[in-house]
Amino acid sequence: MCDVLARLYTVGTTAQTERPGHSARTISMYVIPNGISLDTSRASGHSLRGSDAEVRYGLDARSDIGLRIPAASGMVVTYKRRLGADTSSTRAAVAVMGGGGLVNFGEHALAQLTIIASGREPAQAGVSAYGGYHAVQVAPLSSGAAHDTPTIGLFTGLRIGDHENAVSPEVGVFYDHSALHIRRGDLMVVPSITVRGDGLLRMLPRFLR
């Protein structure tokens, strides 16, 4: 298993939480330029592409829970908690999201911590900016699995659409040492796009043909 697929690079969500009792589905598609370079003496490498599926469910006015399937190779549960007394979507928001699970077909455990800040989200279709800090650590669960160091970085993105259906282009910049030494350098730039809502997800296969 390629070690760069063991982490969750894409955040794909704002600091706003889902409404209590409401759920939302997303698919995040990302690319890692020069993700693999078997010849570390050369600057060029091969790009890696992947996708993560997620569903989030609102627990109360300031928290929700999510289940994410990263690259069809694991399962990660996250809990997001919005900070501050005002939980209105018409206000800027800050949230902390933590979680953990299994990745790489159960060969590694994963833990993550994310701090997210975002602007107000309009009631109708519009644009909301978000960004923050993202840290991920994976740990081997089997004797043959690779050991790794933490992945840390910053991300920024835009949610374009409304609360039900939206797309979120995002870019993250991470320090990520290759545990298997399959690429040059420890700095990674990961662009991605997240599609949210059943309406847009039903249309997605047409654009991927």
Backbone bond lengths (Angstrom), bond angles and torsions (degrees), N, CA, C in turn:
res aa  C-N    CA-C-N  psi(-1)  N-CA   C-N-CA  omega(-1)  CA-C   N-CA-C  phi
1 M - - - 1.464 - - 1.522 109.03 -
2 C 1.313 116.42 132.30 1.458 121.09 179.37 1.523 109.84 -69.62
3 D 1.336 117.15 131.46 1.457 119.06 -172.39 1.519 112.99 -70.21
4 V 1.338 120.78 -20.82 1.448 120.02 -178.71 1.523 111.65 -73.61
5 L 1.334 118.55 -11.89 1.461 120.52 177.76 1.524 112.08 -91.01
6 A 1.321 117.67 3.08 1.455 120.72 -176.32 1.522 112.56 -84.29
7 R 1.332 118.49 -10.16 1.451 121.44 -175.42 1.521 111.63 -115.00
8 L 1.331 115.73 162.32 1.460 121.57 175.09 1.521 107.74 -101.47
9 Y 1.331 116.78 103.40 1.452 120.18 -178.72 1.528 111.85 -86.86
10 T 1.315 117.76 -30.41 1.455 121.92 -175.95 1.522 110.67 -92.04
11 V 1.330 116.87 130.13 1.464 121.61 177.08 1.523 109.58 -88.44
12 G 1.325 117.62 -54.72 1.464 121.94 170.56 1.511 116.22 68.93
13 T 1.340 119.18 16.60 1.453 121.14 179.77 1.519 110.13 -145.65
14 T 1.315 116.43 152.82 1.459 121.44 176.37 1.528 109.42 -90.00
15 A 1.325 115.90 -177.47 1.462 120.43 177.84 1.530 112.34 -75.92
16 Q 1.332 117.49 -15.21 1.456 120.29 176.96 1.525 109.94 -67.87
17 T 1.318 116.79 141.34 1.459 121.29 176.89 1.519 110.23 -98.13
18 E 1.321 116.36 162.63 1.460 120.79 177.11 1.535 110.10 -69.16
19 R 1.307 116.07 149.38 1.460 120.36 177.41 1.523 109.99 -62.46
20 P 1.343 118.39 146.85 1.473 120.59 179.65 1.525 111.29 -54.19
21 G 1.325 116.35 128.06 1.453 121.81 179.84 1.508 115.09 80.13
22 H 1.321 117.75 -0.25 1.467 122.02 -178.51 1.521 109.20 -105.02
23 S 1.331 116.90 140.80 1.464 121.64 177.87 1.515 110.38 -120.58
24 A 1.321 115.95 155.87 1.468 121.73 178.74 1.523 108.76 -142.96
25 R 1.331 116.02 139.04 1.463 122.13 178.56 1.519 109.84 -105.83
26 T 1.330 116.29 143.57 1.458 121.59 176.31 1.520 110.21 -138.93
27 I 1.319 114.86 157.28 1.459 122.90 168.56 1.526 107.22 -129.67
28 S 1.333 116.64 126.00 1.457 122.30 178.60 1.526 108.94 -108.06
29 M 1.320 116.41 126.55 1.462 122.54 178.89 1.520 108.58 -116.01
30 Y 1.328 116.33 130.87 1.458 120.33 -173.39 1.522 110.54 -136.08
31 V 1.318 114.68 162.50 1.465 121.52 175.12 1.518 107.81 -135.79
32 I 1.335 116.21 139.05 1.456 122.27 178.04 1.520 107.72 -114.44
33 P 1.334 118.23 97.45 1.465 119.85 -179.67 1.532 110.70 -61.41
34 N 1.327 115.61 138.71 1.475 121.40 179.76 1.524 111.39 53.56
35 G 1.335 115.84 39.09 1.458 119.90 -178.48 1.507 113.31 -69.29
36 I 1.330 117.52 -26.54 1.466 121.29 178.55 1.521 108.92 -130.79
37 S 1.305 116.54 130.05 1.461 122.10 172.74 1.522 107.52 -141.47
38 L 1.325 115.80 94.36 1.464 120.29 -177.05 1.517 111.77 -65.81
39 D 1.336 116.76 -28.32 1.453 120.97 175.09 1.524 107.26 -99.00
40 T 1.321 117.97 95.39 1.460 121.30 -174.15 1.522 112.96 -72.02
41 S 1.330 118.32 -3.10 1.461 120.47 175.82 1.513 111.54 -84.97
42 R 1.332 116.89 -7.52 1.457 121.04 -178.89 1.518 109.59 -110.49
43 A 1.334 116.43 146.04 1.465 121.61 -175.16 1.515 112.10 -77.17
44 S 1.326 117.36 -28.32 1.459 120.12 -175.44 1.522 110.63 -84.96
45 G 1.330 115.83 156.98 1.451 121.00 178.55 1.512 109.79 -154.60
46 H 1.323 115.79 -174.08 1.451 121.57 -178.41 1.527 109.46 -100.21
47 S 1.324 115.58 138.29 1.461 120.46 176.84 1.522 110.16 -78.21
48 L 1.322 115.33 148.11 1.458 122.33 175.79 1.515 109.05 -114.61
49 R 1.332 115.43 139.95 1.457 120.82 178.39 1.522 108.84 -124.73
50 G 1.311 115.86 149.21 1.454 120.15 178.70 1.509 111.26 -161.12
51 S 1.320 116.11 174.06 1.461 121.02 178.42 1.525 109.39 -147.44
52 D 1.327 115.74 145.06 1.451 123.37 177.66 1.530 108.75 -121.53
53 A 1.313 117.52 137.94 1.462 122.80 174.48 1.524 108.82 -105.65
54 E 1.337 116.28 142.47 1.458 119.94 -177.97 1.520 110.66 -147.39
55 V 1.329 115.87 148.61 1.454 122.17 170.12 1.520 107.28 -130.49
56 R 1.355 116.66 134.55 1.463 122.21 178.43 1.526 108.71 -119.61
57 Y 1.335 114.51 144.84 1.472 120.99 -176.66 1.520 108.59 -131.63
58 G 1.343 115.99 129.78 1.448 121.20 -179.25 1.518 112.46 -75.85
59 L 1.344 116.35 128.07 1.462 121.52 179.70 1.521 111.92 -93.30
60 D 1.336 116.34 -46.87 1.460 121.61 178.06 1.522 107.94 -153.37
61 A 1.331 117.27 -164.76 1.459 120.60 -172.92 1.518 113.25 -67.61
62 R 1.328 118.13 -19.16 1.461 119.37 -176.55 1.515 114.76 -128.74
63 S 1.333 119.91 9.85 1.457 119.61 -178.76 1.519 111.60 -147.29
64 D 1.322 115.69 151.14 1.461 122.14 172.86 1.522 109.17 -144.92
65 I 1.309 115.34 170.74 1.460 122.27 -179.08 1.520 108.77 -130.44
66 G 1.326 116.49 146.14 1.448 120.26 -177.84 1.510 112.41 -131.99
67 L 1.320 115.51 150.33 1.459 123.10 173.37 1.516 107.32 -121.52
68 R 1.334 116.57 121.60 1.462 121.64 -175.72 1.522 109.94 -120.91
69 I 1.334 115.18 138.72 1.460 122.66 176.74 1.526 107.18 -111.54
70 P 1.337 118.46 97.75 1.465 120.58 -176.20 1.524 112.61 -81.67
71 A 1.318 116.04 120.01 1.473 122.86 175.45 1.522 112.47 51.14
72 A 1.334 116.76 32.63 1.469 122.69 178.76 1.524 112.53 53.34
73 S 1.349 116.79 30.68 1.466 119.17 -175.06 1.523 113.23 -132.02
74 G 1.334 117.51 12.38 1.451 119.13 -178.67 1.513 112.28 -177.06
75 M 1.320 115.95 -165.74 1.454 121.83 -177.97 1.527 108.29 -152.87
76 V 1.338 116.57 127.95 1.460 121.97 -178.50 1.525 108.84 -130.93
77 V 1.327 116.96 131.00 1.461 123.03 177.20 1.524 108.57 -105.83
78 T 1.337 117.52 132.61 1.458 121.90 179.34 1.521 110.64 -126.87
79 Y 1.318 115.39 151.39 1.466 123.09 176.76 1.521 107.82 -124.60
80 K 1.330 117.30 125.65 1.467 121.87 -179.37 1.524 109.25 -113.35
81 R 1.331 115.91 131.75 1.459 122.18 -178.31 1.519 109.36 -126.39
82 R 1.325 115.48 120.63 1.458 119.93 178.79 1.522 110.28 -80.72
83 L 1.328 117.20 137.10 1.455 123.23 -178.08 1.531 110.49 -94.30
84 G 1.328 116.27 155.38 1.458 120.81 177.98 1.518 112.58 92.99
85 A 1.327 115.37 162.83 1.464 120.70 -175.81 1.520 112.70 -80.77
86 D 1.335 117.52 -30.38 1.465 121.39 -175.85 1.528 109.37 -88.51
87 T 1.330 117.48 117.70 1.464 121.44 179.84 1.524 112.58 -105.68
88 S 1.320 117.93 14.33 1.458 121.21 -178.99 1.523 110.69 -69.20
89 S 1.324 116.41 141.83 1.467 120.73 177.64 1.524 112.00 -73.88
90 T 1.336 116.99 -10.20 1.464 119.91 178.95 1.522 111.56 -83.94
91 R 1.322 117.78 0.83 1.454 122.49 179.21 1.526 110.23 -113.50
92 A 1.319 115.34 154.39 1.459 119.20 170.56 1.521 108.98 -62.65
93 A 1.328 116.84 154.18 1.460 120.38 -172.97 1.523 111.14 -139.25
94 V 1.332 114.28 153.63 1.458 122.41 172.57 1.518 107.19 -131.46
95 A 1.324 116.74 136.59 1.463 120.75 -179.32 1.520 109.96 -141.05
96 V 1.323 114.81 155.48 1.460 122.47 173.41 1.524 107.76 -114.91
97 M 1.321 116.74 132.09 1.462 121.66 -179.50 1.522 109.07 -127.50
98 G 1.318 116.14 125.12 1.454 121.15 177.26 1.512 110.07 -128.75
99 G 1.319 116.00 160.75 1.455 117.89 179.71 1.505 112.47 -178.59
100 G 1.331 114.25 -179.78 1.446 120.06 179.37 1.511 111.46 -166.48
101 G 1.321 115.12 168.81 1.460 119.68 -179.72 1.513 111.23 172.68
102 L 1.326 114.64 -157.81 1.457 122.65 -179.13 1.516 110.05 -117.30
103 V 1.336 117.26 140.57 1.464 122.58 178.02 1.519 108.66 -135.69
104 N 1.333 114.74 174.96 1.479 120.93 179.90 1.521 111.63 53.79
105 F 1.343 115.23 46.18 1.461 121.93 177.73 1.528 112.05 56.24
106 G 1.339 115.19 38.00 1.453 120.59 176.36 1.513 115.58 85.69
107 E 1.338 118.35 2.28 1.461 120.20 -179.97 1.524 112.54 -77.11
108 H 1.341 117.73 -22.38 1.455 121.48 -179.09 1.524 110.61 -132.32
109 A 1.326 115.28 148.05 1.462 122.08 165.96 1.522 107.97 -94.09
110 L 1.328 116.88 149.55 1.462 121.54 -177.98 1.516 109.77 -129.28
111 A 1.337 116.11 139.55 1.465 122.88 171.74 1.518 108.28 -130.57
112 Q 1.326 117.12 142.28 1.456 120.06 -179.17 1.522 110.57 -139.95
113 L 1.329 115.50 153.40 1.461 123.01 174.28 1.513 107.62 -139.78
114 T 1.327 116.38 128.74 1.462 122.27 -176.56 1.513 109.41 -133.69
115 I 1.325 116.65 133.85 1.465 122.80 172.18 1.522 106.78 -112.20
116 I 1.331 116.18 124.20 1.463 121.66 -173.46 1.535 109.74 -122.10
117 A 1.315 116.57 134.20 1.459 122.94 170.99 1.525 108.08 -122.87
118 S 1.327 117.13 139.04 1.462 119.74 -179.80 1.514 110.49 -148.31
119 G 1.342 115.73 157.97 1.453 121.95 178.24 1.525 111.06 -81.65
120 R 1.306 115.10 -179.36 1.464 120.46 178.79 1.511 109.86 -64.10
121 E 1.324 116.32 146.96 1.448 121.53 177.43 1.520 108.51 -108.54
122 P 1.330 118.04 116.12 1.464 121.15 -177.49 1.515 112.31 -63.35
123 A 1.342 115.54 149.55 1.465 120.37 -179.78 1.524 111.31 -63.68
124 Q 1.315 117.04 -37.11 1.457 122.30 176.43 1.520 109.23 -97.87
125 A 1.321 117.09 -177.90 1.462 121.06 -179.03 1.523 110.59 -58.58
126 G 1.308 116.16 136.51 1.455 121.22 -179.22 1.511 110.57 -172.34
127 V 1.333 116.16 -163.29 1.460 122.72 -176.84 1.520 108.76 -125.58
128 S 1.325 115.72 134.80 1.462 121.74 176.54 1.520 108.44 -132.79
129 A 1.336 116.79 129.04 1.463 121.72 179.63 1.528 109.79 -89.47
130 Y 1.335 115.29 148.78 1.458 120.10 176.15 1.525 109.56 -148.37
131 G 1.315 116.30 164.78 1.449 120.93 178.67 1.511 110.28 -179.57
132 G 1.335 115.86 177.59 1.446 117.82 179.25 1.508 113.54 161.87
133 Y 1.320 114.67 -155.17 1.461 124.68 -174.51 1.522 108.44 -117.63
134 H 1.339 115.79 139.26 1.461 120.42 -175.32 1.525 108.93 -138.52
135 A 1.328 116.81 127.85 1.464 121.97 179.39 1.518 109.24 -132.68
136 V 1.337 116.14 137.19 1.465 122.15 -178.01 1.526 108.87 -137.40
137 Q 1.326 116.05 139.19 1.457 121.44 174.41 1.522 109.05 -132.85
138 V 1.326 116.14 133.04 1.460 120.57 173.46 1.518 108.76 -115.00
139 A 1.340 116.45 147.68 1.457 122.13 -178.43 1.513 108.85 -133.62
140 P 1.322 118.36 138.12 1.465 121.43 -176.95 1.531 111.62 -69.27
141 L 1.335 115.23 142.57 1.459 121.81 176.00 1.522 112.43 -111.78
142 S 1.329 116.55 -8.24 1.464 121.08 177.81 1.515 109.24 -126.49
143 S 1.300 116.86 159.21 1.464 121.36 -175.16 1.525 112.36 -65.05
144 G 1.322 118.37 -28.28 1.453 120.64 -178.31 1.510 114.89 -91.64
145 A 1.342 118.17 -3.78 1.467 121.09 -177.48 1.525 110.46 -78.20
146 A 1.336 115.39 146.63 1.463 121.07 -177.70 1.519 111.34 -73.20
147 H 1.339 115.61 143.77 1.460 121.77 172.34 1.523 108.61 -84.48
148 D 1.318 116.43 152.63 1.459 119.28 -173.50 1.515 110.52 -141.95
149 T 1.343 115.11 162.38 1.458 122.65 173.90 1.521 109.13 -104.31
150 P 1.343 118.76 162.21 1.469 120.18 -178.19 1.526 112.30 -62.68
151 T 1.311 115.14 147.37 1.456 123.13 171.54 1.517 107.56 -103.20
152 I 1.329 117.88 124.00 1.457 121.30 -178.96 1.521 109.35 -132.33
153 G 1.335 116.77 148.57 1.451 118.84 179.71 1.507 113.38 -179.26
154 L 1.321 114.19 -176.21 1.456 123.76 -179.93 1.516 109.09 -118.59
155 F 1.335 116.54 151.44 1.456 121.24 178.38 1.523 109.55 -140.56
156 T 1.323 115.58 155.82 1.451 121.63 174.87 1.521 109.05 -148.95
157 G 1.331 116.62 149.01 1.461 119.64 -178.22 1.513 111.74 -161.82
158 L 1.326 115.11 178.27 1.466 123.10 177.13 1.518 108.68 -130.26
159 R 1.326 116.85 132.02 1.466 120.10 169.21 1.523 107.38 -96.10
160 I 1.335 115.66 120.81 1.466 121.93 -176.47 1.524 107.79 -116.43
161 G 1.324 116.75 115.13 1.457 120.91 -178.80 1.512 110.96 140.30
162 D 1.320 116.91 -152.25 1.459 121.19 177.67 1.523 109.61 -118.20
163 H 1.343 116.36 -171.64 1.466 119.32 -175.02 1.527 112.03 -67.69
164 E 1.312 118.09 -25.91 1.466 121.02 -176.45 1.520 112.38 -88.60
165 N 1.319 117.48 -42.83 1.465 121.95 -175.92 1.527 109.77 -134.94
166 A 1.322 116.33 126.52 1.458 120.27 -177.45 1.517 110.23 -158.66
167 V 1.327 115.32 160.56 1.463 122.18 171.28 1.526 107.39 -121.36
168 S 1.331 115.73 145.27 1.466 120.66 -176.33 1.520 110.40 -131.91
169 P 1.336 118.08 94.11 1.467 118.99 170.14 1.525 108.96 -70.30
170 E 1.327 115.43 139.96 1.467 120.69 -173.27 1.520 109.26 -147.39
171 V 1.318 116.44 151.45 1.460 121.05 172.76 1.522 108.21 -137.10
172 G 1.323 116.08 137.01 1.457 121.92 177.58 1.511 110.40 -123.67
173 V 1.322 115.89 145.76 1.469 122.36 176.38 1.524 106.69 -121.21
174 F 1.340 116.81 119.80 1.456 121.43 -170.95 1.526 111.86 -128.74
175 Y 1.331 114.16 146.01 1.460 120.09 164.21 1.518 106.52 -91.06
176 D 1.327 117.06 119.01 1.461 121.14 -172.71 1.527 108.73 -148.24
177 H 1.303 116.11 99.66 1.462 120.53 178.81 1.527 109.81 -75.26
178 S 1.318 116.95 131.97 1.450 121.66 -178.61 1.520 110.71 -75.15
179 A 1.328 116.10 112.07 1.463 120.42 -178.71 1.525 112.28 -64.50
180 L 1.342 117.05 -29.08 1.467 121.07 -178.23 1.525 112.39 -100.80
181 H 1.358 116.67 4.13 1.466 121.81 177.40 1.534 111.48 56.01
182 I 1.337 115.37 47.13 1.459 119.19 -177.66 1.532 112.66 -106.68
183 R 1.322 117.60 9.47 1.458 120.06 174.63 1.520 109.51 -153.41
184 R 1.331 115.27 162.96 1.455 121.11 179.48 1.517 109.24 -90.85
185 G 1.322 116.35 142.05 1.454 121.19 173.98 1.517 112.94 81.33
186 D 1.321 115.22 156.62 1.454 121.79 -178.81 1.522 112.89 -110.31
187 L 1.323 118.08 -2.04 1.462 121.52 179.94 1.524 109.73 -98.82
188 M 1.333 115.84 127.36 1.457 120.73 -177.98 1.511 110.24 -124.85
189 V 1.337 116.35 137.39 1.460 123.33 171.88 1.520 107.50 -111.78
190 V 1.339 117.19 120.07 1.460 121.79 -173.32 1.526 110.09 -120.85
191 P 1.334 118.55 102.01 1.469 120.55 172.85 1.523 110.66 -82.30
192 S 1.323 115.84 149.30 1.464 119.77 -178.92 1.519 109.38 -155.16
193 I 1.320 115.07 168.59 1.459 121.33 172.33 1.527 107.58 -142.15
194 T 1.321 116.13 134.39 1.457 122.92 179.88 1.519 109.06 -113.17
195 V 1.320 116.38 130.37 1.470 122.97 178.52 1.519 107.66 -107.23
196 R 1.328 116.13 127.01 1.468 122.14 -174.45 1.523 110.32 -120.36
197 G 1.328 116.35 135.96 1.459 120.89 171.59 1.515 113.02 103.66
198 D 1.335 115.63 142.12 1.464 120.47 -177.17 1.517 112.71 -61.37
199 G 1.339 117.02 -35.28 1.468 119.98 -178.97 1.510 112.27 -60.06
200 L 1.331 117.41 -47.89 1.464 120.96 -179.83 1.521 111.66 -75.62
201 L 1.326 117.20 -34.44 1.463 119.38 -179.51 1.525 111.52 -65.05
202 R 1.335 117.22 -32.83 1.474 119.15 176.95 1.515 111.59 -67.16
203 M 1.338 116.65 -27.67 1.465 120.35 179.57 1.523 112.46 -84.39
204 L 1.321 117.81 -17.76 1.450 121.57 -171.66 1.527 113.49 -57.93
205 P 1.348 121.52 -42.90 1.476 119.32 -179.15 1.521 113.67 -57.75
206 R 1.326 118.54 -28.75 1.474 120.19 178.72 1.506 112.02 -64.13
207 F 1.360 116.94 -35.80 1.456 120.45 -177.96 1.521 112.27 -82.50
208 L 1.333 117.77 -15.05 1.459 121.18 -178.65 1.511 113.77 -96.05
209 R 1.339 116.25 -1.90 1.463 119.05 -179.52 1.516 110.88 -70.09
